Amino acid sequence: MYDDSSSRIVARLKKWMDGAAPGAKLPSTRTLVAEFQASPVTVQKALQTLTSRGLIESRPGVGTFVRATRTARPSDYGWQSAALGSSPALLSSRSATMRGASNEAIAFHSGYPDRELLPERLVRAALARAARGDAALSRPPAAGLPELQSWFSQELGAATPAGINPPTPSDVVVLPGSQSGLSSIFSALVGRGQPLLIESPTYWGAILAASQAGVRLVPVPSGPEGPDPEALARAFSDTGARMFYAQPHYANPTGSQWAPGRGEQILDVVRSNGAFLVEDDWAHDFGITTSPSPIAARDDSGHVIYIRSLTKSVSPAIRIAGVIARGPARERILADRSAESMYVSGFLQAAALDVVTQPGWQTHLRSLRHQLQSRRDLLVASLREHAPEAHIEHIPKGGLNLWLRMPDGTNLARLTRDCEDAGVIIAAGTEWFPAEPTGPFIRLNYSGANPGAYPEGARVLGAALRNNGG
Ligand SMILES: Cc1ncc(COP(=O)(O)O)c(C=O)c1O
């Protein structure tokens, strides 16, 4: 994740500077090279980092010095509270899952796969090719590169049964990540003050996007088999809602995949209420013992709005996703995207398309399946041995996360703090609930760096849980 040796030097120098007077001179580069047993390039890189953070300054021919910190006049932005009025949603836009972590920490909190799980060689080659091609200098159409639209529609079309019209490329709108698609769908198709049915628990970013769009969230409980169709039908008739947001495959955070047949039942309920199902297929490429079979493939009447993301499977740096919708709904999504950002970088679209159309992509996906399986199994075994108090709700058939119920009465704030003090970062489950949490849950992601540390991570969690009551 980071350049180990230069970040080590940065950390050590920062510690030294904490005790140094402003204006103190740093040792020469040659001394630092010897002291840290690093190359001059690595030492320079560390010094550049400290310079860019405003902590040191170099005077050519004289040396490098600790910068004097200027005491800033306290700012007063109080007038803005009056100008902006009350906040529509006092939600944190900074999820615990987006925090950085030091290299030494055992990081179970982040949702982004470690580099060793990405198709690095394909990504680098694709970026180099895209840099040489037209896409580096031209503006793509607002709905996306036609070849990428075709790829997204063919992927869904491949799962379409006989008798159903498969999606066409013109049903696709390419997105700069699926998060932006969620925002557009909620604001353009639901609208302020209107109800949105949403699985509970569910992805915190969907809760945030919906709250920002001012829609009224109505939780529909969902378990390992998916939501109960009757409960969904009741929620539609009680609220008059016209949309249900769901993740039928390897949901974040629970890892659930809806039971066979459940998709059709839910689709029937959605259809009979004249409503939309938003199918968020963020983990399409992360099947372990099953493969996802999108519900959208069985709908040609425009009831399902399907979102497929490549962010986590191709690269978080090539953040590309696609939404497939039909009819006026698709036009409204496109209008909202255009108002928000006009078009998505054609360079990134070309690179994403290049990666997923290489023969090596399928090989990569096969190896990813095995890697995720062994990581998931190692984490489960480690937890069973060292933290049996943490109840594994179910073993996911795909995805990147384990969802665990802690014993009743667990103080989650204290648990996360104690784990962190011992070098293990976990995510409290609270932020995945659209209403009050139904119990003390945590989410552990098994796609981060250093899976060899899972037994130690589980040991720390077990010890923190046993201390939690006292
Ligand atoms: C369920 C779900 N939907 C959407 C997203 C956002 O994906 P993207 O990075 O493509 O915007 C995430 C990211 O974690 C997610 O978990």
The ligand as a Gaussian input file, in Angstrom:
#p B3LYP/6-31G(d) Opt

LIG

0 1
 C      -22.530000      -2.364000      -2.194000
 C      -21.648000      -1.324000      -2.790000
 N      -22.132000      -0.566000      -3.778000
 C      -21.386000       0.403000      -4.359000
 C      -20.098000       0.644000      -3.930000
 C      -19.315000       1.752000      -4.577000
 O      -18.534000       1.256000      -5.574000
 P      -17.640000       2.181000      -6.498000
 O      -16.294000       2.196000      -5.853000
 O      -17.687000       1.554000      -7.833000
 O      -18.225000       3.555000      -6.490000
 C      -19.549000      -0.129000      -2.903000
 C      -18.190000       0.130000      -2.423000
 O      -17.769000      -0.366000      -1.398000
 C      -20.351000      -1.141000      -2.322000
 O      -19.890000      -1.898000      -1.325000

